Amino acid sequence: MQYLTNSSPHVLIISLIAVVLVGLSKGGLGGTSLLGVPLMALVMPPMAAAALLLPILVVMDLASLTAWRQYASRPILFLVLPPALLGVGLGWVTAEFVSDAMVRLMVGMVSLAFVQRALWPQSAVATGRVPSWFGRLCGAIAGYTSFIAHAGGPPLQIYLLPKRLDPKVFTGTSVFFFAITNAAKLVPYIALGELNTGTLQTSMIFIPVAILSTWLGAWIVHRLQPQVFYSITYGSVALIGCKLIWDGVKGL
C-alpha cells in the first residue's frame, strides 16, 4: 500500500476528506459514508480504497457504539442482520466477477428509485407499509453492496426510513447493523489479499480523525429536529445516488 506513504499532498487531502465524510455519517449525519470509496478511488484502485477504509470503519463503528448503544431496535436487527451476513458471503464469492462500476450503478439506481417513491404521497414506502420480506431483502442487498463498495447505506435506508423512526433509534439501529457487517467483512478481505499489514499501518494514520469526526456527527444529530434529520438524509441519498450512477456509467 504505497498510495499514501509515497504520495502527493492532493492524495492525502482527498483521503482525509473521505475519512471525515465517512466519520460524520458514522456518527449519524446523513449518508455521506457512500462518498468514501468513490473519493479515494479518484487517486487509487477502488478495491484498495475499500480495503484501506475497512479498518477505519471498524474503529468508527466502535466509537459510534459508545454514543448510540442504547437506541438500537432489536426486532429490526434480528430481521435484517441474518440476510445481511448472507449478502456479505455472496459478495466474497462474487468479488472477482462483479466490477465496482456495476455495483455503483445498481446502488445509485436503487437510491434514486427509493427517494422518488418516498416522496410520492400514496406510495407504500412513504406511508411506512413495508412487509418483513422486504426488510430481509434490503438487509441482504445492504450486506452485499457493503462488501463490494462499502455502499450498504441506501438499501438499509430503503427499509428504515419509511418507518419514520425517532432519529436516535434510526441511527442506533444503523450503527449496530454496520458494526456487525463491517466486522464480518474483515476475514473475507484478508482472504482475498486486500487487507494486509501495510494496509493496516496506512489506515492507522487516519484513526484519530475518524474518531473525532464520528463524535462530531453524533453531537450534531443529537441536536437535530426529526424533520431536519430526515431532510438531510433523503437529500444525501438522492445526491449520492446521482453520483454513484454517474460513476457506474463511466466505469462500464
C-alpha positions as CSV (number, residue, x, y, z in Angstrom):
1,M,0.0,0.0,0.0
2,Q,2.1,2.9,-1.3
3,Y,-0.7,5.2,-2.3
4,L,-0.3,7.3,0.9
5,T,3.2,6.6,2.1
6,N,4.8,7.9,-1.1
7,S,2.0,10.2,-2.2
8,S,1.5,13.8,-3.2
9,P,-0.4,16.3,-1.0
10,H,-3.6,16.1,-3.0
11,V,-3.8,12.3,-2.4
12,L,-3.6,12.9,1.3
13,I,-6.1,15.7,1.2
14,I,-8.7,13.6,-0.7
15,S,-8.2,10.7,1.6
16,L,-8.6,12.9,4.6
17,I,-11.8,14.4,3.3
18,A,-13.2,10.9,2.6
19,V,-12.4,9.8,6.1
20,V,-14.1,12.9,7.6
21,L,-17.3,12.4,5.5
22,V,-17.4,8.7,6.5
23,G,-16.9,9.7,10.1
24,L,-19.8,12.2,10.1
25,S,-22.1,9.7,8.6
26,K,-21.0,7.0,11.1
27,G,-22.0,9.5,13.8
28,G,-25.4,9.6,12.2
29,L,-25.3,12.6,9.9
30,G,-26.8,11.6,6.6
31,G,-25.4,9.2,4.1
32,T,-22.0,10.7,3.3
33,S,-20.2,7.5,4.0
34,L,-21.0,6.4,0.5
35,L,-18.7,9.0,-0.8
36,G,-15.7,7.5,0.9
37,V,-14.7,4.8,-1.7
38,P,-15.6,7.0,-4.7
39,L,-13.5,9.9,-3.5
40,M,-10.5,7.7,-2.7
41,A,-11.0,5.8,-5.9
42,L,-10.0,9.0,-7.7
43,V,-6.4,8.5,-6.5
44,M,-6.2,4.7,-6.1
45,P,-7.8,1.5,-7.3
46,P,-11.4,1.1,-5.8
47,M,-10.6,-2.2,-4.0
48,A,-7.5,-0.7,-2.5
49,A,-9.6,2.2,-1.3
50,A,-12.2,-0.1,0.2
51,A,-9.6,-2.2,1.9
52,L,-7.9,1.0,3.3
53,L,-11.3,2.2,4.7
54,L,-12.4,-1.0,6.3
55,P,-10.2,-0.9,9.4
56,I,-11.1,2.8,9.8
57,L,-14.8,1.9,9.5
58,V,-14.4,-0.8,12.2
59,V,-12.8,1.8,14.6
60,M,-15.6,4.3,13.7
61,D,-18.2,1.7,14.5
62,L,-16.7,1.2,18.0
63,A,-16.8,5.0,18.5
64,S,-20.4,5.1,17.3
65,L,-21.5,2.3,19.6
66,T,-20.4,4.3,22.6
67,A,-22.8,7.1,21.5
68,W,-25.8,5.0,20.2
69,R,-25.6,1.7,22.0
70,Q,-28.9,2.2,23.9
71,Y,-31.0,3.2,20.9
72,A,-30.9,0.2,18.5
73,S,-34.1,-1.6,17.7
74,R,-33.5,-5.3,18.4
75,P,-36.6,-6.6,16.3
76,I,-35.3,-4.7,13.2
77,L,-31.7,-6.0,13.7
78,F,-33.0,-9.6,14.1
79,L,-34.8,-9.2,10.9
80,V,-32.1,-7.6,8.7
81,L,-28.8,-8.9,10.0
82,P,-29.0,-12.7,9.1
83,P,-29.7,-11.9,5.4
84,A,-27.0,-9.2,5.5
85,L,-24.4,-11.7,6.6
86,L,-25.5,-13.9,3.7
87,G,-25.1,-10.9,1.5
88,V,-21.5,-10.5,2.8
89,G,-20.8,-14.1,1.9
90,L,-22.2,-13.7,-1.6
91,G,-20.0,-10.6,-2.0
92,W,-17.0,-12.7,-1.0
93,V,-17.8,-15.4,-3.6
94,T,-18.5,-12.9,-6.4
95,A,-15.9,-10.3,-5.6
96,E,-13.7,-11.3,-8.5
97,F,-16.5,-11.2,-11.1
98,V,-18.5,-8.1,-10.3
99,S,-17.0,-4.7,-11.2
100,D,-17.1,-1.7,-8.9
101,A,-18.9,0.2,-11.7
102,M,-21.8,-2.4,-11.8
103,V,-22.3,-2.2,-8.0
104,R,-22.2,1.7,-8.0
105,L,-24.7,1.8,-10.8
106,M,-27.1,-0.7,-9.1
107,V,-26.9,1.1,-5.7
108,G,-27.4,4.5,-7.3
109,M,-30.5,3.4,-9.2
110,V,-32.0,1.8,-6.1
111,S,-31.3,5.0,-4.2
112,L,-33.0,7.3,-6.6
113,A,-35.9,5.0,-7.0
114,F,-36.3,5.0,-3.2
115,V,-36.3,8.8,-3.0
116,Q,-38.8,9.1,-5.7
117,R,-41.2,6.6,-4.1
118,A,-40.7,8.1,-0.7
119,L,-41.8,11.5,-2.0
120,W,-44.9,10.0,-3.7
121,P,-47.7,10.6,-1.2
122,Q,-49.7,7.4,-1.6
123,S,-46.8,5.0,-2.0
124,A,-46.3,2.1,0.4
125,V,-42.8,3.3,1.1
126,A,-44.0,6.8,2.0
127,T,-46.7,5.6,4.4
128,G,-44.4,3.1,6.1
129,R,-46.3,-0.1,5.0
130,V,-43.3,-2.3,4.2
131,P,-43.5,-6.1,4.8
132,S,-40.9,-8.2,6.6
133,W,-39.8,-9.9,3.5
134,F,-38.8,-6.5,2.0
135,G,-36.7,-5.8,5.1
136,R,-34.9,-9.1,4.7
137,L,-34.3,-8.3,1.0
138,C,-32.9,-4.9,1.9
139,G,-30.7,-6.5,4.5
140,A,-29.3,-8.9,2.0
141,I,-28.6,-6.2,-0.6
142,A,-27.1,-4.0,2.1
143,G,-24.7,-6.7,3.1
144,Y,-23.7,-7.4,-0.5
145,T,-23.2,-3.8,-1.6
146,S,-21.4,-3.1,1.7
147,F,-18.9,-5.8,1.0
148,I,-18.2,-4.7,-2.6
149,A,-18.0,-1.0,-2.1
150,H,-19.0,0.0,1.5
151,A,-22.3,1.1,-0.1
152,G,-24.8,-0.6,2.2
153,G,-26.4,2.6,3.4
154,P,-29.2,3.1,0.8
155,P,-30.5,-0.5,0.8
156,L,-30.8,-0.4,4.5
157,Q,-32.4,3.1,4.5
158,I,-34.9,2.0,2.0
159,Y,-36.4,-0.2,4.7
160,L,-35.7,2.0,7.7
161,L,-36.7,5.5,6.5
162,P,-40.4,4.7,5.8
163,K,-40.8,3.6,9.4
164,R,-40.3,7.2,10.5
165,L,-38.3,6.1,13.5
166,D,-37.1,8.5,16.0
167,P,-33.7,9.8,14.6
168,K,-31.9,8.3,17.6
169,V,-33.4,4.9,17.1
170,F,-32.8,5.1,13.3
171,T,-29.1,6.0,13.9
172,G,-28.6,3.4,16.7
173,T,-30.0,0.6,14.6
174,S,-27.9,1.6,11.6
175,V,-24.8,1.8,13.8
176,F,-25.3,-1.7,15.2
177,F,-26.1,-3.1,11.7
178,F,-22.9,-1.8,10.2
179,A,-20.7,-2.6,13.2
180,I,-21.6,-6.2,12.8
181,T,-21.4,-6.4,9.0
182,N,-18.1,-4.5,8.8
183,A,-16.6,-6.8,11.4
184,A,-17.8,-9.8,9.3
185,K,-16.0,-8.4,6.3
186,L,-12.6,-8.5,7.9
187,V,-11.9,-12.2,7.3
188,P,-13.0,-12.2,3.6
189,Y,-10.9,-9.1,2.9
190,I,-7.9,-10.8,4.5
191,A,-8.6,-14.0,2.5
192,L,-8.8,-12.0,-0.8
193,G,-5.4,-10.4,0.0
194,E,-6.8,-6.9,0.1
195,L,-6.2,-6.4,3.8
196,N,-2.7,-6.8,5.0
197,T,-0.1,-5.3,7.4
198,G,0.7,-2.5,5.0
199,T,-3.0,-1.5,4.7
200,L,-3.5,-1.6,8.4
201,Q,-0.4,0.6,9.0
202,T,-1.7,3.1,6.5
203,S,-5.2,3.1,7.9
204,M,-3.8,3.9,11.4
205,I,-2.8,7.4,10.1
206,F,-6.4,8.4,9.9
207,I,-7.8,6.8,13.1
208,P,-7.7,10.0,15.2
209,V,-9.5,12.0,12.5
210,A,-12.0,9.1,12.1
211,I,-12.9,9.1,15.8
212,L,-13.2,12.9,16.1
213,S,-15.4,13.2,13.0
214,T,-17.7,10.3,14.3
215,W,-18.2,12.0,17.6
216,L,-18.9,15.3,15.8
217,G,-21.6,13.6,13.7
218,A,-23.2,12.2,16.8
219,W,-23.1,15.6,18.5
220,I,-24.9,17.2,15.6
221,V,-27.6,14.5,15.3
222,H,-28.4,14.7,19.0
223,R,-29.4,18.3,18.4
224,L,-31.3,18.0,15.2
225,Q,-35.1,18.0,14.9
226,P,-36.6,14.9,13.2
227,Q,-37.8,17.0,10.2
228,V,-34.3,18.4,9.6
229,F,-32.7,15.0,10.1
230,Y,-34.9,13.3,7.5
231,S,-34.5,16.2,5.1
232,I,-30.7,15.8,5.3
233,T,-30.9,12.0,5.0
234,Y,-33.2,12.0,2.0
235,G,-31.2,14.7,0.3
236,S,-27.9,13.0,0.8
237,V,-29.3,9.7,-0.5
238,A,-30.5,11.5,-3.7
239,L,-27.2,13.3,-4.3
240,I,-25.1,10.2,-3.6
241,G,-27.4,8.1,-5.8
242,C,-26.7,10.5,-8.7
243,K,-23.0,10.4,-8.0
244,L,-23.0,6.6,-8.0
245,I,-25.0,6.3,-11.2
246,W,-22.6,8.7,-12.9
247,D,-19.5,6.7,-11.7
248,G,-21.1,3.5,-12.7
249,V,-22.0,4.6,-16.2
250,K,-18.5,6.0,-16.7
251,G,-16.9,2.8,-15.5
252,L,-18.9,0.3,-17.7
